Structure formats: structure tokens, C-alpha cells
Amino acid sequence: MRYDVIVIGASAGGLTAAIAAKRFYPDKSVLVIKKEDVGMVPCGIPYVFGTFESVDDDILPVERFLEPLGVEVLVDEVLEIDPKGKVVRTKAGREIAWEKLVIATGSKPVFPSVPGSELEGVHTVPKDYHYLKALREKIKEAERIVIVGGGFIALEVGDEIRKLGKDVTLLVRSRLLRNSFDPEFSGMVEERLRERGINVVYGQVEALVGDGKVERVRLVDGRELPADLVIFSIGYRPNVELAVKTGLKVTRYGIWTDEYMRTSHPDIFAVGDCVEHRDFFTGKPYGLMLASTATFEARIAGANLFKLQIVRENRRTIGVYSTNVAGLTLAAAGLTEEAAKREGFEVIVGYGKGPDRHPAKFPDTSMVTVKLIFSRDRGAILGAQIAGGKSVGEMINILALAIQKRLTASELYTLQIATHPLLTASPVGYQILQAAEDALAKLRT
């Protein structure tokens, strides 16, 4: 067997890479090899525990996307890549030749090595259909659930389980969403979670205690939290074992790639959670696990497999996040104020606040708070954070583009916008413009 392009992995990155490859090179044969018989929509996984009636509601229909394009799909596991012979060898004994290869092996949840972690009732949140189906049933049987972690997945899963009427405790080492938001936004989401009945406890796990099955979570300070079930949501690690075995350049953050997503082998590309990213402002390497970032990289890789068709000016990455927890939408892009100061930037911060409809009597009106971080030297935007209703989800994309194009406070202040009473904030009080105006006033003092 031989294909022009083989993609290993069929989550957001692999799926998008295959689609891009076929659209830019329609005459090339493309094969996607996926380990899982049933794939999941990664960002929808928390909702299988509450909002969705079944885990099946979050299935990623890979074949539906790929088959109309003529992309073939094979359920098997790649065990070995031969970079010289340009073949892959699979668990089922197949040997398949390729001209170009895309690695999109994703990530897996971190499982801590704390005493008692082997007890029954201790779980993570993997992107595994069969595991999630079993976990959903175990959650139904439990009453007291402790979720260890303060990131997006921990909050979203906790909020969903709360909807089932369970006693949910979030155990956090520092503060909620600390890598993506400044303290005032962390405070907003914590207040909302507490209002909805979720316990937020600060501390560190020393051990899990129980007789065969978890019964308590013991903290370093001696406190104990009762638990019928514990979920660790403390981060994900890139799946790089295959890349390491192949001899590709791999760092502590993932597979090294150039600006066109080429690895250290010129005909092997890599995208998504399994690759190293570089911060947009500092160039420092870091790990980033976002489906939106994976698809961005996959479009670059797919378009440039056989010739450079899409020019990527630099390979630095803007972290752009959004979530909805306990009815509050939070979104962020770029650097937080804390991170900007830590990197040595002198910053000016602007705030805007107001309803996202005008007048604010419409029933779906939400209060929106915008925080923009600018460099003092030239007023260039460094980061943005927003809290409010669902309109926040698209507002952050405007600001991500502003960061990518390095717009200034003055340019944002003079942004030309469309408004409508049923759809947006008032043109007099549009929060992004308010925040830019607030920053400009401070820049001139």
C-alpha cells in the first residue's frame, strides 16, 4: 500500500490537515490512520457529563468530513515510522508507504503519582469514548465528587456534574484559570461557581485514602475531603513517543517544527497538542493544548505539504481561550497583565464595562467586562480578557486579530463597528472601544 499523504491521528488537527491536504492537492491520495474506533469532539467532552444525554452526542464524525473528499480512513495504530524507507508499520501488521507524513497524535491527561492513586474511583478525563462512557455511569452512582485542578477542563466538568445534583468540590492549588486570566477574572468565576453550589477549596493533595476504593482526599495541611469519586484534571502531556522513536527533534514541550510545521525530517510535519509552540511576544517555547490552535497549524501544514503556498510570517502562537462556566462566559487572548509584567513589559491597562444589548431591557442581555493590556512605549496591544454572556465568544476573536496585527490603543479606539440593539452593545458604550479609550487616557498622563 502507498499513499501520497498519511495523517496519523484524527482529532481536530489530523482531521483538518487531511481536509487541507486534499483541497490544496486534489490529485494526491490521502490516508488518515486513527487509533480510536470512535473519536470525540475534544472541546465538547465536559458536556457528556451533564448537558448531553449521551456520550454519543459528542462523537466526531470523521468519515462524514473525509469520505466526500476522497480521503480514506483506517482504524489501526501506527507503531513505527521508518523515515528513510518512508513507510509506517501498524499494530495490525500493515506496512504503508508515504511521500509526506503528518503527525497529529495529540495529548493525554497527566496522572499523578500520589499515594492511593491506584484506588478504584480515581480518574482523569481522556479523549477516549469507551473510558468516558464508563466514567459517566460511575459519576451517576457517586454523590461526593472531588475534582483536582483549576483549569478549563476542571471547571467545565465540575459545572456539568453539578447539574446532576451532585456534591462537587474543586480542589485548587493556587487560583482558578491562573494561566489565562488575571486575579479579578478568576474572582468572577469563583464567585459564580460558589453561587451555583460548587465548593472551591485551596490546597494540595498529599494522598488518596480508602479501602480498595477512594473515600477521602487528604491534603498536605492535614484536612480531608470526603469523596466517592476523584477526577484529576491537572493538565495534559503531548503524545511524542512515536516521534521520539522515529528520531525526530523533540523538546520538553513537544515535537519541534519550523514555521510551516515541518519537523526535523523535511517530509514529516506535525500539528496540534503534540508539538512545541512559541509565545507570540517573547518567542519562548511552551506547551499549548487547544483545538483552535491545532486546526490553525493543520491548515498551514496541509497547504504547504508539497510546495509553500501559504506564507506564515512567523511561527509564534497566540493563546486564545474561551469557556462558559456556571452561565458566565470567559475569554482571553495574548498575555495577562501579570505575565506581561513578569516578562518585563511596562503596561497600561484599559477597562470597559456595560450591557451587550441596547437598551439593556432585552431578556438575553448580559453585562460584559473587557480588560485590555497595552505596552506603554507605543500602545501596542499585548493581551485581552473578557467576561460576560455568549457575545464574548466572538469578541475575543476580534481582539486576537488585533494582537496578531499588533494594533495600538489608538487603532482600536478608532475601530469601525456595526451595532444593533438586539445583537450588540450600544455604539456609544461598546466595551472594546471603552477599554481602548481608558488606556489612551492613561497613556497620555
N, C-alpha and C positions, 0 to 999 in steps of 0.2 A: 504494500500500500504506500502511496505517496501523495502528498498534498503540497500546494504552494505555500499555504499558511496553516500552521497549527496553533490554536489557542488553548492553553492549559488553564482551566477554571471558567466557570460560567455564572459568576455573580455579576455585580454591576460593571466592574472593569472588564472582565473577559467577554461578557455579552456585548458591551459597547465596542470593544476592539474588533470583534468579529463583524459586527454590523458596518463599522467604518471601513474595514479592510475590503469587504465585498462591494460597498458603494463606491469607493475610490478605485478599486481594481476589479471590476465585474467579471473579467475573464479568468481571474485566479480562483483556484479551488481552495476552499477554507473548511477546516475541520475544528470543531470545539470538542475537547475531551473534558468531561466533568466527572468528578468522583462521586457526587451525590446523585441518587436517582431522582430525588425531588429537591429543587432549590427553593430558597426563601428570599423574599424581598427584605434585604438586611435592615433597613430603617423601620420596617413595619413589624419587626419581631416583638417588641414590647407589647404591642396591642393584641397579640394572640392570647394574652392572659386576662383580658378584660373586655375591651371593645368588640373584638371579633368573636363570633360564635364558635369558630373552629380554627385550628392551626391551618387548615386548608384554605382559609380566606387570605392567607399571606403567601401563597405559593407564587413563585416567579415563573411565568410561562415561557421558558427559554425557547422551546421548539416553535411556539407561536410567533416569536420575533424572528427566528433564524430561518426556518424552513421556506417561507415565501421568497427569501433572498437567495436560496440555493446553498445555504450553509449547512453542512452536515454536523450532527451531534452524536457523540459516542460516550456512553456511560462506562467508564473504566478509570483506573488510576495509573498515572504516569509514575513509574518507579525510577526511571533513569533517562537522562538526556545525554546523548553522545554528541558533543559539539563539533567534533572533527568529521565523523561519519554523517552528521546531520540526520539522526534518527532518534525517535523516542521509543522506549520499551515499557510495556504496561504490565499491570498485575495479571491480566488475562493472557499474557504471553504474546501479545501483538508487538510487531516491530514496524513502525510507521516513519517514513522519510518525510522531510520538510525542507523548504527553501528558507522560510522565515518562521520564527517561533516567538510567541508572546506568552510570557509567564504572568498569570493573574491568580496566584494561589492564595491571596487574601491573608487572613489573620485568624488567630484562635485566642480564646479567653485565657487570662492569667489565672492559674490555680495556685493558691498559696500553700506553702509547706508549714502550716501551723499544726500543733498537736491537736488531734481529733478531726483533722480534715478528711480522714478516711471513713468517718461515721456515715451511716445512712442518713439521708436528708440534707446532705451538703451538696450544693450545685453551683454551676456557672450558667451563663447564657450564651451558648454557642449558636452558630448558624446551621443547626442540624435539625431537620424536620422531625425525625423519629425521636430524638432526645427531647425536643420541645413538646411533642405530643405527650410524652410520658411525664414531663415536668408539669405541664398544665394540669394533669389529673392529680398529681401529688399536691399541688397548690390547693386544689379544691378540697382535699382531705385535711389540710393543715388549718390551724386557726391563728397561731402566732408566728409571724414570718419576719426574720431579720435579714435585711439587705445591706451588705457591707460595700460601701462605696458612695461617692458623692458626685459622680459624673452623669452624663446624659442618660446612659442606659439604666443606671441605678435609679434615677429619679423617675424615668418613664415607666419602668417595670413596677416600681413601688406604687406609683399613682394608679396604674392599671389594676394591680392586685387589691388596692384599697377599694376599688369599685365593687369588688366581690363581697365586701363587708368584713374583710379580714383585719386583724390587728397587725399593722405594718410598722416596723421600726427601721429607719435609715441610720446606719452607724457610719459616721464620717470622721476622718482623721483631722481635717482642717476646716474648710468651709465648702459649701455646695458650689459646683461648677467653677472652681477657683482658677482653672487654666484658661477659661474662656471669658470670664466676667470679673469686673471689679466688685468690691465688697457690697456696694449699695444694691447691685442687681442680685447678688447672692442672697442678700437680706430679703428682697422682694419675694423670691421663690420660696425661701424658708418660711416666711410668714404665711404664704398661700398654702403650703403643704400642711403646716400646723393647723390652719383653719379647717382644712379638709379631714383632719383626724389622723394624720401621719405623725408618728413620733420621730423627732430628729435628735439623735444622741451623738455627742462628740467623744471620741475615744479610739483606742487601738486594740485589736484582738490579741489576746495572749494565748487562748486555747478554746477549742470547742469541747464541750463536756456532755457525756451521755453514755448510757449502757447499750452499746450497739447502734443506737440511733441518737442523733443530736437532740439535746434537751435544753442546753444553755450555752450562751456565748460569754466567756469570761474575758474581761478587759484587763489591760495592764495595771490599771489603778485598783483592781480588786472587785469592781462592780460586776454583776452578772445580769444578762438579759435572757429571759425565758424564750425558747424558740422550738417550734415543731419542725421548722424548715429554715435553712440558711442559704442565701444566694450571694455568692461573691461576684461583684461587678467592679473589679479594681483595675480594669484595663485589658488590652489585647496585645498579643505579640505577633509580629509578621511571620508568616509561614515561609521560611527561607531554606529549609532543609534541602530541597531539591536543587536550589541554586548553588548552595554550598557544595553539594555532592558533584555538581557539574563543573565546579571550578570558577564560577563567576565571582566578581568582586562583590563582597557583602560586608557591610558595616554593622555596628550595633543597632542601627535604625532600620536596616533592610537592604535590599539589593541596590547597588549603586547604578544610576543611569545618567545619561547625558541629557541635554535639553530636548532631545527628540525621543526620549525614553528608551534609547539603546543601552544595553548593558555593556560589560567589558568584552563581550563577543559581538561583533558587528551585525550579525544576523539574528541575534536574540534580543527581544525587547521585554520590558517588564512594566507593569502598571498596578496601581492601587495600594492596598494596605501592606503589601509585601515589599514595597520599595522605600528607599530613603528619600525624604523631602528636604528642601532648603527654605528657610524662612525668607519671606519676600523682602524684608528690610535689612536683616543682618547677614543673610547667606548662611547662617549656622544650620547644620544638619539636625533634623528631628523626625520623630515619627508622627504620622497623621493618618487617622483611620476614618475616612469619610467617603460615602458612596459618590457624592458630588465631585470630590477630588479625583476619585478613581475613574469616573467617566470622562472628566476633562483630560486626564492623562491618556486614557484609552483612545480618545478621538485623535490626539496628537500622534500616538503610536500607529494606529490603523491607517491614518492618512499618509504617513511617511515610511511605510514598510519597504517600498521598492524604490522610491525617489522622494526627495524632500519637496513636498507640495505645500505644506502649511508651515510657515516660519514661526517659530516660537522665540521671541526676542530674548527671554531669559527663562531659566527653569525654576525660578523661585516660586514658592507656593503661598497663597493667602489662605489661611484657615477661615472658612466661612461656615457658621453653625446656625441652626435654628431648632427649637423644640417647643412643645406645648405641654406644660405640666400643671395639673390642677386648674385648668382653664386659663392659665397665664402663658402667653407666647413670649419666648425669649430668643433673641438672635444676636449674633456678634460676628464681626469680621476684623481681621488685622490684629494689631497689638492692643492689649488692655492698657489702661493708664499705668498700672503697676509694672507691667512688662516693659513699657516704653521707658519709664524712669530707670528701671533696672539695667537697660541697655545703654543708658547714658543720654537719652534724648531729653532736651528741655521742652516741656509740653505746655500747651494751653488746652483747656477743656471747655467745651460749649454744651449747654443743655437746652432741650426743647421739650415742652410737655403740653398736651391738650387732647381733646377727643378726636377720634378718627372719622367722625361724620360731622356734618354741619347743616342745621343746628344739632346739638347733642341729644335731641329728643328721640332720635330713631332708636328702635328697640335693640339693634345689634351694635350700638355704639360702645367703644372701649376707650379708656384713657391710654395714651401712648406716651412713653418717656424715651427720648433719644439722647444719647451721650456720644459726642464726637471728640476724638483726641487728635490734636494737630501739633506739628513741630513749631516751636516759637520762631525759629530762624526765618522760615519762608511761608509758614502757614500751611504746609502740606499735610493732608490727612494721613494719619497713622493707623487709626482704628475707629470702630463704631460699635455701640451696643444699644439695643432697643428692647423695651418690654411693653406689652400691651395685648391687643387682640390679634386676630388672624392676619390683618393687613401687614403686620410686622414681617411676615414671611417673605413678602416681595420687596418691602422697603429695604431690607438688608442687602438685597441683590443690587439695588441702585448704589448703595454705599460700597459694596465690594468692587464694582466697576470704577467708582471714584478712586478707591485705593489703588487699583490696578493701573489707572491712568494718572496717578499721582496728582489729583486735583487739589487745589488750595481752598481755604475757607472762603476766600473771595469768589472763586468759581462756583462753589456750592451755594453761596448766598445768592448768586445771580442765576441759579438753575431755573430753567423754564419748565413749568409743570402743568399738567392737566388736573383739574379738580371737578368733583361733582358731589352734591350733598349726600347722595346715597352710597358713594364709593370711597370718598377720601376726606381728610381733614380740610378745613377751610383754607383757601389760598392766603388769607390774612395770617393764619396761625399754623402753617404747615411745619411740622416739627423739625424736619431736616434743615429747613431754612432758618427756623428759630435758633437751632443749635449753632449753625454757622454764623449767624448774626451775633450770638452771645460770645462766641470765640473771637470774632473780628473786633468786637468792642474791647476785649481783654488784650488782644494783640497790640492795640493802639495806645494802651496805657503804659 
